[in-house]
Each structure stands twice: as C-alpha cells, then as structure tokens.
Amino acid sequence: MKAIVKPTARLQGEINALSSKNYTTRYLLVGALAEGTSTIYYPAHSEDSDAMRRCVRDLGAVIEEDEEKIVITGFGKHPKPISELNVGNAGAVLRFLMSIAAFCPDLTFVNTYPESLGKRPHDDLIDTLQQMGVEVQHSNGRLPITIKGGQPHGGKLTVSGNVSSQFLSSLLFMTPLLEEDTEIEVLHDLKSKIIVGQTLEVLGQAGIIVHASEDLMHYRIPGGQSYQAKEYVIQGDYPGSAAILAAAAVTDSDVRVLRLEENSKQGERACVDVLRAMGVDLTHDNGVVHVRGNQKLKAGEFDGDHFTDAVLAMVAAAVFAEGTSRFYNVENLRYKECDRITDYLNELRKAGADVEERQSEIIVHGKPQGVEGGVEINAHYDHRVIMALTVVGLRSKQGLIIKDAHHVAKSYPQYFDHLRSIGAQVELVSE
C-alpha cells in the first residue's frame, strides 16, 4: 500500500497516544513466564506485540482478551516443546524468545521476512547461549535459527552490547529461572541503556531480583527464582508519538498528545526535550504534551543513543530547522529493520533534504524554507522510516508518495488514522 502525503499547512486536535509496544511485549513475556494468571491492561495492538502474543500462546500460555485487557496464564519455565516458531518481522520478540527456547529440546525460528529481519545478525546472543551449553544452528548468525536446549546452565557469562541491548534483556528474562546463580558481564559498549532500564523495571515488578552495577555493564542474578503473577498497566508509547510530535513541530499546529507520562523510563521521552531544544513551543503536564508549532525550528546536537526509536522522527524535524543538526552515537540504527542511517538518508535526499552520514552520526543541514518533494520514495519495509518520511512529506512543497506504507502496522497501525484526525492530508492507495 502507498501513502500519498500531501502538503498540510495546519494540524489541530487531540490524540490518545497508543500503548507502549516495548512494555506490552515485556509484560506479555513475564506473564508467560509466571506460574499463575496475570492481567495486562491497555495492551498495544501492533504487529510486534501481536507476534509476542501469538508466540507465547504457541509456547503454552493461555490467553484471554477483550478490548482493554489481556488475561494470561503462564507456563513458567516449562514452555511447550514445539518444533517451529514464527516471530514475523519482530526482532525483539525473536531475541527475547531465543533465550526462553533454551528450555525447549529442539525449536527452530523460521525466516518469513528474508529482506528485513532475515538480514539482521544475532551472533552476540548465540555466542552467550553457547556459553550456557545450548547448541545453536544458524546461518551466519541469521535466521533460520534452531535452538537445541533443555538444560542451560548459569555461571559466568559474557555478552556483547555493541549491536543491541536486546541480547542482554533476553538473558535477564531467562537467567532467573536457572538453578545456579548467574553473572553477566557486558563486553565493549552497551547500546540503548535506557531500554535495559525498562527491562529491569518490568523484572522488578514481576518479583525478580537482579543486582545491576550502576553503569549497567555487570549483573548478578540469583538462581531458582520464579515470576509472580501480577496486574500491569501499559503506559503511552513515546517512540510512536515522537512522529506525531515532530509533525506538529514542523507545521502550524495546536496539537495535544495524551497518556505520555512525564516520569516514564522510556528513553524516547527525550524527544520532548529535543523538540524543546529546537525551539518548539510545547508544554508537558499531567501526561499531556501540547505542541504549538509555528514552523520555526533551530538546529542542535543530540546523543541519539538516549532515544533510539525516536531519532528518525527528530531528524525529520531537523530537516526544517535553521542551521546544522548532528545526531551522534546512533550506529545501532544500522542494525534495525533496515539500515536506518544509509537507507533513510537516501530517501530524505530524494525528497530534497541536505543530509550527511558518518558511521555513527546523522548530520542535517536544515532547510527552513522546506523541501521540494514530489517524488516516490522507498520505506524499506521499516515502520520508523515510514513515520518519519510522512513528517517530511507534510512540510514538502509537492508532497511525497511512500511505498510499502502498510508496514507502519509493525508498531503503530493507527498512525495514518491519527494523523488524519488532526488534519493531515494523507491518502492510502493499493500499489
């Protein structure tokens, strides 16, 4: 499906932020790992969260749901022995469940998205699972991946944090269920430390004890623990909302986004501070971000590792800022659904933006007068790219046509509906 994004001068209205995908997938997992029944209120409904829901059910969790909650009876540390599991295009779901699959005798994760998730590497987690006595069959660290587990052991482990924090999070979910105590040392660097903080927050709520060093590079996890069945409430999602806020920032707008907690542990909460630093007129009170955009933004320098999943939306805003912006410490964007540096910047250039890349930086020479647009661009099957390119299209002179725009459903199925509800001129047509 293509999205035809037309220049839109003004956005106005109010939106309820969708529920957090990151928290939904984590609460579904801890609910599945509990022996008992948990309730999750206001879960996200997206391809990623639906993938976790489907996979834990395949592994033996019993799930009942209605419009506002999921009731899940877990399987503890005894997942159902099945031969295959399909995570779709959900990288975090794959990585979290690779460790849980170590409790299964023989489980293959199939490759249904060879042009996206199928290209992403998972060697760092595979190496650690092998340290635990788990046999892993794989294709150069990529799908399909077969886990031959059954008797994983703890002890002293290392994991690289260079590519993704998801490998560490995966181990933190699984190791409390081992008989032995476990020590984990993170090698090299650790990307997206704030997202690891979300994992630790959820583990604590589920009754799990993890002793983490202050720099989040060393962990001691007592063995023999069990997850407690609990009630959880999902908060609003900053990564998806970042694109809505960016769209409001680059247009003449009066937009309010609700359900965004000021004290959230989501790193992408920083997008509010980034926009404020760009000179956007906004307030953030009582869970409401209120943007009064006047199309005047100024450039800045930002550490993107603090708000990984909001970087592309903030880059889209910087396209229209006065001066040169720099987003640094963002190399991990290269290892997402696509190369979110090279692939995204190539599409921005087609739209008329003046951007440069380094291995771990995005540099944006702003054009306050706007960009030309008037071209068809490729979203590279990436939901974050789709959302960010839409922001650029709204402020372009001739609009943009975005191919494969339906992939936005991976995290935010209502994205275009929400934009249109505040006045964005976007039309979806079959390709």
ABEGO torsion letter per residue (X at the ends): XBBBBBBBABBBEBBBBBBBAAAAAAAAAAAAABBEBBBBBGBBBBAAAAAAAAAAAAAGBBBBBBAABBBBBBAEABBBBBABBBAEABAAAAAAAAAAAAABABBBBBBABAABAAABBAAAAAAAAAAAGBBBBBBGGBOBBBBBBGBBBBEBBBBBAAABAAAAAAAAAAAAABABBBBBBBBEBBBGAAAAAAAAAAAAAAGBBBBBBAAGABBBBBBGBBBBBBBBBBBBBAAAAAAAAAAAAABBBBBBBBGBBAABABAAAAAAAAAAAAGBBBBBBGGBBBBBBAGBBBBBBBBAAABAAAAAAAAAAAAABBEBBBBBGAAAAAABABBAAAAAAAAAAAAGBBBBBBAABBBBBBBAAEBAEGBBBBAGGBAAAAAAAAAAAAABAAEBBBBGAAAAAAABAAAAAAAAAAGBBBBBBBX
